[in-house]
Amino acid sequence: MKNSQNIKKLINHPRSINSNVVGFRVSTEEMDKLKDTQKALRNIGIKGNITNALRVMVSTFDLHMWTKATL
């Protein structure tokens, strides 16, 4: 339950004036993964779109741990 509350905070967080817009093409497999993430959020009661799914992924991604694991 605590995780879903944290995710709700990420989704409902007001956007900064100094924010940036990012756009890019994704493969079919990547889009399927984004849609699955969106469905998972809905299953725990969080309504959102693909942008929200990406925001959750970026906010919870641990670059330090990923770098350690891949290098």
Phi, psi and omega per residue, in radians:
M1 nan -0.650 -3.127
K2 -1.082 -0.688 3.120
N3 -1.074 -0.730 -3.129
S4 -1.163 -0.576 3.071
Q5 -1.175 -0.700 3.094
N6 -1.129 -0.689 3.121
I7 -1.141 -0.716 3.102
K8 -1.044 -0.676 3.101
K9 -1.110 -0.710 3.122
L10 -1.100 -0.742 -3.083
I11 -1.247 -0.690 -3.068
N12 -1.571 0.046 -3.120
H13 -1.141 2.287 3.128
P14 -1.122 2.496 -3.118
R15 -1.420 2.447 3.120
S16 -1.277 2.638 3.051
I17 -1.104 -0.541 -3.107
N18 -1.569 0.493 -3.133
S19 -1.446 2.857 3.140
N20 -2.105 2.665 3.067
V21 -1.773 2.322 3.133
V22 -2.135 2.330 3.093
G23 -2.401 2.441 3.133
F24 -2.802 2.783 3.094
R25 -1.445 2.540 3.076
V26 -2.206 2.678 3.091
S27 -1.310 2.957 3.093
T28 -1.041 -0.732 -3.138
E29 -1.126 -0.708 3.124
E30 -1.165 -0.682 3.113
M31 -1.150 -0.686 3.085
D32 -1.065 -0.707 3.126
K33 -1.129 -0.708 3.093
L34 -1.114 -0.740 3.116
K35 -1.139 -0.672 3.090
D36 -1.107 -0.684 3.097
T37 -1.123 -0.740 3.108
Q38 -1.068 -0.751 3.113
K39 -1.115 -0.704 3.127
A40 -1.087 -0.708 3.094
L41 -1.102 -0.735 3.115
R42 -1.104 -0.655 -3.127
N43 -1.125 -0.430 3.088
I44 -1.758 0.254 2.998
G45 1.563 0.305 -3.139
I46 -1.927 2.022 3.115
K47 -1.524 2.367 3.134
G48 -2.994 3.061 -3.136
N49 -1.969 -2.996 -3.121
I50 -1.068 -0.643 3.106
T51 -1.021 -0.746 3.116
N52 -1.115 -0.691 3.106
A53 -1.079 -0.781 3.104
L54 -1.112 -0.696 -3.139
R55 -1.081 -0.717 3.103
V56 -1.102 -0.789 -3.131
M57 -1.071 -0.810 -3.114
V58 -1.162 -0.695 -3.088
S59 -1.222 -0.485 -3.085
T60 -1.756 -0.064 -3.122
F61 -1.259 2.258 3.137
D62 -1.816 1.700 -3.082
L63 -1.084 -0.687 -3.134
H64 -1.073 -0.831 3.137
M65 -1.148 -0.693 3.134
W66 -1.124 -0.751 3.129
T67 -1.092 -0.758 3.113
K68 -1.069 -0.713 -3.081
A69 -1.281 -0.480 -3.041
T70 -1.738 -0.279 -3.118
L71 -1.749 nan nan
